[in-house]
Amino acid sequence: MLRRLSTAALAAAITGGALLAVVPAQSASAAGTITCNVNAMRDQAQRLRSQGHYAQANALDARAQACEDAENNNRPWH
């Protein structure tokens, strides 16, 4: 019984430690520290497309769109 109890206590401690390690990272990103320069991202995507790097340009366009969507969804008047 003592061994089972210590195993359960160890599992709880590991889980609690993992949760504490994750919370500050989420708080930092939720605080709005991530910024996107959408116009620069779109310009760079256009340059990549002109050089024939279509996959990278599409990925950059998708990131720019995600930034715009996040900005539109985080406005207080919605």
C-alpha positions as protocol buffer text, in pm:
chain_id: "A"
residue {
  index: 1
  type: MET
  ca { x: 0 y: 0 z: 0 }
}
residue {
  index: 2
  type: LEU
  ca { x: 284 y: 239 z: 81 }
}
residue {
  index: 3
  type: ARG
  ca { x: 438 y: 187 z: -261 }
}
residue {
  index: 4
  type: ARG
  ca { x: 106 y: 258 z: -439 }
}
residue {
  index: 5
  type: LEU
  ca { x: 57 y: 572 z: -237 }
}
residue {
  index: 6
  type: SER
  ca { x: 403 y: 704 z: -318 }
}
residue {
  index: 7
  type: THR
  ca { x: 352 y: 627 z: -687 }
}
residue {
  index: 8
  type: ALA
  ca { x: 24 y: 818 z: -685 }
}
residue {
  index: 9
  type: ALA
  ca { x: 189 y: 1108 z: -502 }
}
residue {
  index: 10
  type: LEU
  ca { x: 473 y: 1114 z: -754 }
}
residue {
  index: 11
  type: ALA
  ca { x: 228 y: 1113 z: -1045 }
}
residue {
  index: 12
  type: ALA
  ca { x: 33 y: 1402 z: -889 }
}
residue {
  index: 13
  type: ALA
  ca { x: 352 y: 1600 z: -833 }
}
residue {
  index: 14
  type: ILE
  ca { x: 465 y: 1549 z: -1193 }
}
residue {
  index: 15
  type: THR
  ca { x: 124 y: 1650 z: -1324 }
}
residue {
  index: 16
  type: GLY
  ca { x: 116 y: 1958 z: -1104 }
}
residue {
  index: 17
  type: GLY
  ca { x: 464 y: 2056 z: -1210 }
}
residue {
  index: 18
  type: ALA
  ca { x: 374 y: 2017 z: -1575 }
}
residue {
  index: 19
  type: LEU
  ca { x: 69 y: 2237 z: -1529 }
}
residue {
  index: 20
  type: LEU
  ca { x: 272 y: 2505 z: -1355 }
}
residue {
  index: 21
  type: ALA
  ca { x: 528 y: 2499 z: -1634 }
}
residue {
  index: 22
  type: VAL
  ca { x: 259 y: 2546 z: -1900 }
}
residue {
  index: 23
  type: VAL
  ca { x: 59 y: 2826 z: -1736 }
}
residue {
  index: 24
  type: PRO
  ca { x: 319 y: 3106 z: -1768 }
}
residue {
  index: 25
  type: ALA
  ca { x: 372 y: 3030 z: -2137 }
}
residue {
  index: 26
  type: GLN
  ca { x: 1 y: 3056 z: -2205 }
}
residue {
  index: 27
  type: SER
  ca { x: -26 y: 3377 z: -2005 }
}
residue {
  index: 28
  type: ALA
  ca { x: 249 y: 3541 z: -2205 }
}
residue {
  index: 29
  type: SER
  ca { x: 91 y: 3459 z: -2540 }
}
residue {
  index: 30
  type: ALA
  ca { x: -255 y: 3552 z: -2417 }
}
residue {
  index: 31
  type: ALA
  ca { x: -125 y: 3890 z: -2302 }
}
residue {
  index: 32
  type: GLY
  ca { x: -83 y: 4002 z: -2663 }
}
residue {
  index: 33
  type: THR
  ca { x: 295 y: 3985 z: -2693 }
}
residue {
  index: 34
  type: ILE
  ca { x: 282 y: 3835 z: -3041 }
}
residue {
  index: 35
  type: THR
  ca { x: 279 y: 4097 z: -3315 }
}
residue {
  index: 36
  type: CYS
  ca { x: 242 y: 4056 z: -3688 }
}
residue {
  index: 37
  type: ASN
  ca { x: 328 y: 4298 z: -3963 }
}
residue {
  index: 38
  type: VAL
  ca { x: 71 y: 4173 z: -4211 }
}
residue {
  index: 39
  type: ASN
  ca { x: 173 y: 4408 z: -4491 }
}
residue {
  index: 40
  type: ALA
  ca { x: 538 y: 4301 z: -4467 }
}
residue {
  index: 41
  type: MET
  ca { x: 434 y: 3936 z: -4460 }
}
residue {
  index: 42
  type: ARG
  ca { x: 222 y: 3982 z: -4773 }
}
residue {
  index: 43
  type: ASP
  ca { x: 507 y: 4169 z: -4949 }
}
residue {
  index: 44
  type: GLN
  ca { x: 750 y: 3892 z: -4864 }
}
residue {
  index: 45
  type: ALA
  ca { x: 502 y: 3631 z: -4988 }
}
residue {
  index: 46
  type: GLN
  ca { x: 475 y: 3819 z: -5316 }
}
residue {
  index: 47
  type: ARG
  ca { x: 855 y: 3828 z: -5351 }
}
residue {
  index: 48
  type: LEU
  ca { x: 875 y: 3455 z: -5277 }
}
residue {
  index: 49
  type: ARG
  ca { x: 606 y: 3386 z: -5534 }
}
residue {
  index: 50
  type: SER
  ca { x: 795 y: 3585 z: -5798 }
}
residue {
  index: 51
  type: GLN
  ca { x: 1102 y: 3372 z: -5725 }
}
residue {
  index: 52
  type: GLY
  ca { x: 904 y: 3051 z: -5768 }
}
residue {
  index: 53
  type: HIS
  ca { x: 879 y: 2954 z: -5399 }
}
residue {
  index: 54
  type: TYR
  ca { x: 504 y: 2894 z: -5402 }
}
residue {
  index: 55
  type: ALA
  ca { x: 480 y: 2666 z: -5098 }
}
residue {
  index: 56
  type: GLN
  ca { x: 663 y: 2914 z: -4874 }
}
residue {
  index: 57
  type: ALA
  ca { x: 457 y: 3203 z: -5012 }
}
residue {
  index: 58
  type: ASN
  ca { x: 133 y: 3018 z: -4944 }
}
residue {
  index: 59
  type: ALA
  ca { x: 244 y: 2938 z: -4589 }
}
residue {
  index: 60
  type: LEU
  ca { x: 332 y: 3303 z: -4529 }
}
residue {
  index: 61
  type: ASP
  ca { x: -5 y: 3413 z: -4667 }
}
residue {
  index: 62
  type: ALA
  ca { x: -177 y: 3168 z: -4433 }
}
residue {
  index: 63
  type: ARG
  ca { x: 13 y: 3312 z: -4135 }
}
residue {
  index: 64
  type: ALA
  ca { x: -80 y: 3665 z: -4239 }
}
residue {
  index: 65
  type: GLN
  ca { x: -444 y: 3564 z: -4268 }
}
residue {
  index: 66
  type: ALA
  ca { x: -428 y: 3398 z: -3925 }
}
residue {
  index: 67
  type: CYS
  ca { x: -289 y: 3722 z: -3779 }
}
residue {
  index: 68
  type: GLU
  ca { x: -569 y: 3923 z: -3937 }
}
residue {
  index: 69
  type: ASP
  ca { x: -830 y: 3677 z: -3812 }
}
residue {
  index: 70
  type: ALA
  ca { x: -686 y: 3688 z: -3460 }
}
residue {
  index: 71
  type: GLU
  ca { x: -690 y: 4067 z: -3467 }
}
residue {
  index: 72
  type: ASN
  ca { x: -1052 y: 4075 z: -3581 }
}
residue {
  index: 73
  type: ASN
  ca { x: -1159 y: 3820 z: -3321 }
}
residue {
  index: 74
  type: ASN
  ca { x: -992 y: 3999 z: -3028 }
}
residue {
  index: 75
  type: ARG
  ca { x: -1158 y: 4337 z: -3065 }
}
residue {
  index: 76
  type: PRO
  ca { x: -1364 y: 4435 z: -2760 }
}
residue {
  index: 77
  type: TRP
  ca { x: -1668 y: 4551 z: -2958 }
}
residue {
  index: 78
  type: HIS
  ca { x: -1752 y: 4208 z: -3100 }
}
